[in-house]
Amino acid sequence: MPFTTISVIGLGYIGLPTAAVFASRKKQVIGVDVNQNAVDIINRGQIHIVEPDLDMVVHAAVTEGYLRATTKPEPADAFLIAVPTPFKGDYEPDLTYIESASKSIAPVLKKGDLVILESTSPVGATEQMAAWLAEARPDLSFPQTHGENSDIRVAHCPERVLPGHVLRELVQNDRVIGGMTPKCSQLAISLYKIFVQGECIVTNARTAEMCKLTENSSRDVGIAFANELSMICDKLGINVWELISLANRHPRVNILQPGPGVGGHCIAVDPWFIVSKTPEQARLIRTAREVNDSKPQWVIEKVKIAISDFLQANPEKTAREVTIACFGLAFKPDIDDLRESPAFSITQQIAEIHSGIVLAVDPNITSLPSDHKGRLTLTTIDTALCELDILLLLVDHKEFKEIPKIEIQKHIVIDTRGIYQK
Ligand code: SAJ
């Protein structure tokens, strides 16, 4: 077996579960992260992110001595880079994390090592990473200059796991393996086969990069279609959820669900990597992003209309006396992740513009982030139901679906997920 020691650079939502799963297969794993606090937490056998069951796997891996975290790269047989790839203010991809990760591992590389880029990346990033490595290590040869005879093998193998189901999907999902040469791909397959039960399918690095971007753009375009339909149906007085469920009875139609916008770190980001490379061609992909990004503002306008309807029906009241309860803060159902959450952003904006009380309700959140904006009070479902005048449903958490219909019918409801209107 060519891999005794495996190093994972970037111990976040992808890197930490990946490191832990390799360790659970009894490989020596060195996890590297620039965040000393995260490193300390992991070395105590704990985790600094939220993902079901990950705490147990990390705890076992650290206690049994297979996983160790550090801030400084050490020699290994394979390096997996799983650092963030955000975009800059102008939607251009920001590769600085990949650049510094490559430069940090370059000094410890040795002949025969495999370097894999797992971070979601714009087309060409793997070649760029290989160029940074080659620049830092002129004594070693790389695939871009030495092809199959290179000392170092390089591949792009994008992660495709769904937050909330990471441990299962890491093992079961098929893997796209984009080696810079066929030998690079073969070595990468032998690494992933340590834990991947899905199929490992070989392509080149550029196609693998584009494949990941395509998956998330496809979902973004699908959600944009649903969101656009919801705005069209609102104008035409049609229940969009009934419409979609009827249309989806056609054997070749499968429309996704509208919502208050698209959140998370991936789907709202990755399509821009295609747009930034090919702005003239990527017209639909750009428009989908714009449609989804415009949905939170559309929801806020609906809330303003509901306030004025309420005041017309209750002329003795003023806006200060109208209580709005926002049900759901997370970026999708049944998780507690507030990252890039349209629900949280809408709730904060309402708290900033509304003069009355704004209640935030989320059964998965125990406290609001310390830097939240606006006057917001986190409360329970029952308290909110007693106090609210307008119910704004933003996330289809299971607890919200269980509220008796009779409780919902008493109130003015803006249901962005259709759970009370289906
Ligand atoms: N959403 C809707 N309507 C839908 C489906 C989703 O409004 O019908 C919204 C969700 O509420 C959420 C956002 O879209 O705000 C994204 O959620 P998601 O569940 O579609 O995806 P993520 O961001 O949690 O994970 C995605 C996955 N990609 C695909 O399903 C193609 C995952 O497999 C990727 O690994 C992940 O991005 C990633 O890391 O790139």
Residues whose N, C-alpha, C, O or C-beta is under 5 A from the ligand:
A	BS01	SAJ	E159 R160 V161 L162 P163 E215 N216 R219 I223 L256 Q257 P258 G259 G261 V262 G263 G264 C266 I267 F331 K332
